[in-house]
């Protein structure tokens, strides 16, 4: 099993995988489990459609069955395959969106989400309904930019900052970055928005560390 938490990016974007790894680097504790970040070779370039979302469930299950770890994080902010993967292992499995919502509710009464694309909203709304938290959502605004644009250190930053400010204007007291490809922008978006900004893979990492302590 090893002393690791396996973080699986269910898309095949290497720039997204690198961004997730960089965002989790500060959470590696001396003597604690390592965060091993991998991509899913069979995954699509991004989880855009419901077909993408459902399609990665079985490959994720197979990877988890073949790769023992202390805990698993499905590193996509629509939590694809989460319920299925939990049937493939007895170890804890975390979905970043659910982890981020829990973190947001610990910080504020109402939160906003910067969604990856319009289609992301329905998947995230389903998770909010399951958590009983839909009424705490101030607004969700989609960025509708390609994954490789999101992961660029500069290309998407102005749009992310502007969207975060719009969410604050609509009542959000904290903002969730709704795609793992946005991970490298968290600090800049928080500075621009003036409210706490939550990076979901980091939120899931904290829960995974607690679960394996």
C-alpha positions in Angstrom: 0.0 0.0 0.0 2.8 2.4 0.8 2.6 5.7 2.7 0.7 7.5 0.0 -2.5 9.2 -0.9 -3.3 8.6 -4.6 -4.7 11.6 -6.4 -6.2 10.7 -9.7 -6.8 13.3 -12.4 -9.6 11.6 -14.4 -8.7 13.5 -17.6 -5.6 13.1 -19.7 -4.3 16.7 -19.5 -0.7 16.7 -18.3 -0.8 20.4 -17.6 -3.8 19.9 -15.4 -2.1 17.0 -13.6 1.1 19.2 -13.0 -1.1 22.0 -11.7 -2.8 19.7 -9.2 0.6 18.3 -8.0 1.9 21.9 -7.5 -1.1 22.9 -5.5 -0.8 19.9 -3.2 3.0 20.2 -2.7 2.6 22.4 0.5 0.4 19.8 2.1 3.1 17.1 2.2 3.9 16.8 5.9 7.2 15.5 7.2 6.7 11.8 8.0 3.2 11.9 6.7 1.7 10.3 3.6 3.0 11.5 0.2 0.5 12.9 -2.4 1.1 10.9 -5.6 -0.7 12.7 -8.5 -1.4 10.7 -11.7 -3.6 11.2 -14.7 -6.0 8.6 -16.1 -4.6 7.6 -19.5 -8.0 6.5 -20.8 -9.6 9.8 -19.7 -10.8 12.6 -22.0 -8.9 15.9 -22.4 -11.4 17.3 -19.8 -14.6 16.2 -18.1 -17.0 18.3 -20.1 -20.1 16.2 -20.9 -22.2 13.8 -18.9 -20.7 11.1 -21.2 -17.2 12.1 -20.0 -18.4 12.0 -16.4 -19.9 8.6 -16.6 -17.2 7.2 -18.9 -14.4 7.5 -16.4 -16.1 5.6 -13.6 -14.9 2.1 -14.6 -11.3 3.1 -15.5 -11.1 4.9 -12.2 -12.3 1.7 -10.4 -9.8 -0.4 -12.2 -7.0 2.0 -11.3 -7.9 2.1 -7.6 -8.2 -1.7 -7.5 -4.7 -2.0 -9.0 -3.0 0.8 -7.0 -3.3 0.3 -3.2 -3.1 3.6 -1.2 -4.1 5.0 2.2 -6.8 7.1 0.6 -7.8 8.3 -2.9 -8.8 11.7 -4.3 -10.7 11.9 -7.6 -9.2 15.2 -8.8 -12.0 16.7 -10.8 -14.4 19.2 -9.4 -17.6 17.4 -10.5 -16.6 14.3 -8.5 -16.9 11.8 -11.4 -17.2 8.1 -10.5 -17.1 8.9 -6.8 -19.9 6.5 -5.7 -18.5 3.7 -8.0 -15.0 4.0 -6.8 -16.1 3.8 -3.2 -17.4 0.3 -4.0 -14.0 -0.7 -5.4 -12.0 -0.1 -2.1 -12.4 0.0 1.6 -10.1 3.0 1.9 -11.5 6.5 2.0 -12.3 8.2 -1.4 -12.8 11.9 -1.6 -14.5 14.1 -4.2 -13.0 17.6 -4.4 -16.3 19.4 -5.0 -17.9 17.9 -1.9 -14.8 18.7 0.1 -14.7 22.3 -1.2 -18.4 22.8 -0.3 -17.7 21.5 3.2 -14.8 23.9 3.5 -16.9 26.8 2.1 -19.7 26.2 4.6 -17.2 26.3 7.4 -16.1 29.8 6.3 -19.2 31.5 5.2 -23.0 31.4 4.9 -23.1 31.6 1.1 -20.6 30.6 -1.5 -20.2 30.9 -5.2 -18.7 28.6 -7.8 -16.6 29.4 -10.9 -17.7 26.5 -13.1 -15.5 25.0 -15.8 -18.3 25.0 -18.5 -22.1 25.4 -18.4 -22.5 21.6 -18.4 -20.6 21.5 -15.1 -23.4 23.3 -13.3 -25.8 20.4 -13.5 -23.3 17.9 -12.1 -22.4 20.2 -9.3 -26.0 21.0 -8.6 -26.7 17.2 -8.2 -23.9 17.0 -5.6 -25.3 20.1 -3.7 -28.7 18.5 -3.6 -27.3 15.3 -2.2 -25.5 17.4 0.5 -28.6 19.4 1.3 -26.5 22.6 0.5 -28.1 23.9 -2.7 -29.8 26.7 -0.8 -26.4 28.1 0.3 -25.2 28.6 -3.3 -25.2 32.3 -4.1 -24.4 31.8 -7.8 -22.5 29.7 -10.2 -20.9 31.3 -13.3 -19.2 29.2 -16.0 -15.8 30.3 -17.5 -16.2 28.2 -20.7 -12.5 28.2 -21.5 -10.5 25.2 -22.8 -8.5 23.2 -20.2 -5.1 24.3 -21.7 -6.1 27.9 -21.3 -7.1 27.4 -17.7 -3.8 25.8 -16.8 -1.7 28.5 -18.4 -0.3 30.7 -15.7 -1.6 33.9 -17.3 -4.1 33.3 -20.1 -7.2 32.8 -17.9 -6.3 34.8 -14.8 -8.1 38.0 -15.7 -11.3 36.1 -16.5 -11.1 34.1 -13.3 -10.6 37.3 -11.2 -13.5 39.1 -12.9 -15.8 36.1 -12.5 -14.9 35.9 -8.8 -15.7 39.6 -8.3 -19.1 39.0 -10.1 -19.9 36.1 -7.7 -19.1 38.4 -4.7 -21.4 41.0 -6.2 -24.2 38.3 -6.3 -23.8 37.5 -2.6 -20.9 35.0 -2.4 -18.9 35.3 0.8 -16.4 32.7 -0.4 -15.6 31.3 -3.8 -14.9 27.7 -5.0 -12.7 27.2 -8.0 -14.8 24.8 -10.0 -12.1 23.0 -12.0 -8.8 21.4 -11.0 -7.3 23.2 -13.9 -7.7 26.5 -12.0 -5.5 25.4 -9.1 -2.6 27.6 -9.9 -4.7 30.8 -9.8 -6.1 30.5 -6.2 -4.0 33.1 -4.5 -4.5 35.7 -7.3 -8.2 35.2 -7.4 -8.5 35.5 -3.6 -6.6 38.8 -3.8 -8.9 40.1 -6.5 -12.2 38.9 -4.9 -11.4 40.0 -1.3 -13.0 36.8 0.1 -11.7 33.3 0.8 -11.1 31.3 -2.3 -11.1 27.5 -2.0 -9.2 25.2 -4.3 -11.1 21.9 -4.1 -8.1 19.5 -4.5 -6.5 21.2 -1.5 -9.7 20.9 0.5 -9.9 17.1 -0.4 -6.2 16.8 0.6 -6.9 18.1 4.1 -9.8 15.7 4.5 -7.6 12.8 3.3 -4.8 13.7 5.7 -7.3 13.7 8.6 -8.7 10.4 7.5 -5.3 8.8 7.4 -3.9 10.3 10.6 
